[in-house]
Every structure is written in structure tokens, then in C-alpha cells.
Amino acid sequence: MQILVVEDERAMADLLKRALQEEGHQVVLAGTGREGYEIARASQFDVIVLDVMLPGMDGVSVARRLREGRNQTPVLMLTARDTPSDIVVGLDSGADDYLTKPFSIGVLLARLRAVSRRGAIPRPPQLNCGELCLDPASRRVSRAGETLNLTPREYQLLELLLRNAGRAVSRESIIESVWGFNSEVTENTVEVFMRQLRLKVETREPKLIHTVRGYGYMLREPQES
């Protein structure tokens, strides 16, 4: 599964990431409510693990705003508050389940499996944009039937853009989704990788990868403009 973990306590965030990756999941970390909300809006995840006590925008507000925006990604909320009223507020905000701290990793994994079964986002077997095709199962990428040989990082970049085809993805979201939370990667590095990706993808017309000046990048066909 692809999991977004929104947790401001660094030690807890690192623990969750390590435990989830050991189970074979892909993990993106966010350290604030605002950051988690923006990443959840820009990319698709199977489950969001969301702490309640977050700086800026708390977890309840994040869950509520995601649901108001019709984002139905399952949410597992984490908190030290365990009173009935706190649980009701969390569930009413749009969370699918509620786990109080401290908790065992085994229980967390079981809860994640449960919420993902109830409402995982349907994912197409293949991602397409015009003649460009990416098969997540085989990790094969082709354009007009011709296989494209991408590095793992180029593949991640292209998959992120394809899953958000027709929508602009910010450079900050790209860094968080592809390189991870607290990465020292700069926007210049993103530009270098994007340039390399374009050299492999844009071998024919029409051009599909577009720069959104001052913001990021978008993958779209010309007729979508």
C-alpha cells in the first residue's frame, strides 16, 4: 500500500515509517497538518495515518477538509486523547478508525488492513496519458508501444504525474512524495530529474510534461488545456 503518515513527533514518524516499510508499504511523511493536507490533495494514497495534535492545522481539521473536498482516502487517526467525546469528534470529522497512543505496531498494522479493505481507492490497472502508458504491476513504461527505460527515481516521478494527470503538482509535493519527508533534495534537483525524464518521454509530439511556472509540473494532453 501507499501510505501517507502525518505526524509531527520525529521519533514517532521515523518509527512508523520504518515499521511500515518493513511490511512492504511505500510511505510518505508529513510533519504538519497543512503539509499533510496538501500532499493528500496532490497525490493518491491507499491509507492516511493522521495524528490529531499537529501544529498549524490539527488532524481533525485535516480530515474534515479532505472529506469536504471529496477525498475519500481511508483515514486512521492517532491520538493520546481517549475520551468518548474526543473519539466522536474524530470519527465525525471523517476518520474511518481511531487508535490511541501508546499502541503496538501489530495493532496498527491490523487497523490499517481493516480500513484499507473498507475503502481503498480503486486504482486503474494501467495509467495512461495519450500514447504514454505505465503499468504499475510490471513497472513497464511505454509510449506508442515503445518501451521507455527509466531509472527508479524517474519512474516514481512519472507515476506521480500520471496519477495526477491534468492537475498541477507542486515541486514541494514532488520532493515529499518521491524523496520523502525531511529530504535535503532541492528544487534544482527536481528540475534536473525532470529534464532527464523529459528526454526519455518527449521523444515525439505532442509534448505531455508541462512546467507550471512558479509552482511545479503537470502531465496532460494538449486538448485538455
C-alpha positions in Angstrom: 0.0 0.0 0.0 0.9 3.6 -0.4 0.6 5.3 3.0 0.8 8.9 4.0 1.8 9.4 7.6 1.1 12.9 9.1 3.0 13.0 12.4 4.9 15.9 13.9 6.9 13.9 16.5 10.0 13.0 14.6 10.8 9.8 16.7 7.2 8.5 16.2 7.2 9.4 12.5 10.5 7.6 11.9 9.3 4.5 13.9 6.1 4.3 11.9 7.9 4.7 8.6 10.4 2.0 9.4 7.7 -0.4 10.6 5.5 0.1 7.6 8.4 -0.1 5.1 9.4 -3.4 6.7 5.9 -4.7 5.8 6.5 -3.7 2.2 4.5 -0.5 2.2 5.5 2.8 0.5 5.5 5.6 3.0 5.4 9.4 2.6 5.9 11.5 5.8 4.5 15.0 6.5 5.3 16.9 9.7 2.4 19.4 9.9 -1.3 19.4 9.2 -1.0 21.8 6.4 1.7 19.8 4.7 -0.2 16.6 5.1 -3.3 18.1 3.7 -1.5 19.5 0.6 0.2 16.2 -0.1 -3.0 14.2 0.3 -4.7 16.6 -2.2 -1.9 16.3 -4.7 -1.3 12.5 -4.7 -3.4 9.3 -4.2 -2.8 7.1 -1.2 -4.4 3.8 0.0 -4.5 5.0 3.6 -3.7 8.1 5.6 -2.3 7.8 9.1 -3.2 11.1 10.8 -2.1 12.4 14.2 -4.7 14.6 15.9 -2.3 17.0 17.6 -0.5 18.8 14.8 1.0 22.3 14.5 -1.0 24.8 12.4 -3.9 22.7 11.2 -4.9 19.8 13.6 -5.8 16.3 12.4 -9.5 16.8 12.9 -9.4 19.9 10.6 -7.3 18.0 8.0 -9.7 15.1 7.9 -12.7 17.4 7.7 -11.2 19.4 4.8 -10.3 16.3 2.9 -13.8 15.0 3.1 -15.3 18.4 2.2 -13.1 18.2 -0.9 -14.5 14.7 -1.7 -11.2 13.0 -0.9 -12.4 9.6 0.4 -9.0 8.0 1.2 -9.4 5.9 4.4 -8.0 7.8 7.5 -6.7 6.1 10.6 -6.4 8.8 13.3 -3.8 8.7 16.1 -4.1 10.5 19.4 -3.3 10.4 23.1 -6.9 11.5 23.8 -9.2 8.6 24.5 -12.3 10.1 26.0 -15.6 9.2 24.2 -16.2 12.8 23.2 -12.7 13.0 21.6 -13.3 9.8 19.6 -16.7 11.0 18.4 -15.2 14.3 17.2 -12.5 12.4 15.3 -14.9 10.0 13.7 -17.4 12.7 12.8 -14.7 14.7 11.1 -14.4 11.9 8.6 -11.8 9.4 10.1 -12.5 5.7 9.5 -10.9 4.5 12.6 -9.2 5.8 15.8 -6.2 4.5 17.6 -5.0 5.8 20.9 -1.3 6.2 22.0 0.6 4.2 23.1 -0.2 1.3 20.7 1.6 -1.8 19.4 2.8 -1.9 15.8 0.9 -5.1 15.4 -2.4 -3.4 16.3 -1.6 -0.5 14.0 -1.0 -2.9 11.1 -4.2 -4.7 11.7 -6.2 -1.5 11.8 -4.6 -0.3 8.6 -5.5 -3.6 6.9 -9.1 -3.1 8.1 -9.6 0.5 7.0 -7.9 -0.2 3.6 -10.4 -3.1 3.0 -13.3 -0.8 3.7 -12.4 1.9 1.3 -9.2 1.7 -0.7 -9.1 4.0 -3.7 -9.7 2.0 -6.9 -6.6 2.2 -9.0 -6.6 1.5 -12.7 -4.5 -1.5 -13.9 -2.7 0.9 -16.1 -2.1 4.7 -16.1 -2.4 6.4 -19.5 -2.0 9.8 -21.0 -2.3 9.8 -24.7 0.2 7.2 -26.1 2.0 7.1 -22.8 1.3 4.0 -20.7 2.6 3.0 -17.2 1.8 -0.5 -15.8 2.2 -0.4 -12.0 2.1 -4.2 -11.8 5.0 -4.8 -14.2 6.5 -1.3 -13.9 6.7 -1.2 -17.7 6.5 2.2 -19.3 5.9 2.8 -23.0 5.0 5.4 -25.4 3.3 4.5 -28.7 4.3 0.9 -27.9 8.0 1.7 -27.5 9.4 0.7 -24.1 11.0 3.5 -22.1 13.9 2.6 -19.8 13.6 4.7 -16.7 15.6 4.8 -13.6 13.7 4.1 -10.3 13.5 7.8 -9.5 12.4 8.7 -13.0 9.7 6.0 -12.7 8.5 7.5 -9.4 8.3 10.9 -10.9 6.3 9.8 -13.9 3.9 7.7 -11.8 3.2 10.7 -9.6 2.5 12.9 -12.6 0.3 10.2 -14.2 -1.7 9.6 -11.1 -2.4 13.4 -11.1 -2.8 13.8 -14.8 -4.5 17.1 -15.7 -3.5 18.6 -12.3 -0.5 20.7 -11.4 1.8 19.0 -8.8 4.0 21.4 -6.8 7.7 21.0 -6.5 7.3 20.6 -2.7 4.8 17.8 -3.2 7.1 16.1 -5.7 10.0 16.2 -3.2 7.9 14.8 -0.3 6.3 12.1 -2.5 9.4 10.9 -4.3 12.3 11.7 -1.9 10.5 11.7 1.4 9.9 14.0 4.4 12.9 15.9 5.7 14.8 15.2 2.5 17.6 17.6 1.7 16.8 17.5 -2.0 16.3 20.9 -3.5 14.1 22.2 -6.3 17.1 22.3 -8.5 17.5 18.6 -8.1 13.8 18.1 -9.1 14.5 20.2 -12.3 17.5 18.0 -13.2 15.5 14.8 -12.8 12.5 16.3 -14.7 14.8 17.3 -17.5 16.1 13.7 -17.7 12.6 12.3 -17.6 11.5 14.6 -20.5 14.4 13.4 -22.6 13.1 9.9 -22.4 9.3 10.6 -22.5 9.2 13.5 -25.0 10.7 11.7 -28.0 7.7 12.5 -30.2 4.8 15.0 -30.4 2.7 16.1 -28.6 4.6 17.2 -25.5 3.0 15.8 -22.4 5.0 17.2 -19.5 4.4 20.9 -18.9 6.0 23.3 -16.5 3.6 25.4 -14.3 5.7 28.5 -13.8 6.5 29.3 -10.2 4.7 26.1 -8.9 5.6 22.8 -10.4 4.7 20.4 -13.2 1.7 18.9 -15.0 1.2 15.9 -17.2 -1.6 16.5 -19.8 -2.5 16.1 -23.4 -2.8 19.3 -25.4 -6.6 19.0 -25.9 -7.0 19.1 -22.0 -5.8 22.7 -21.9 
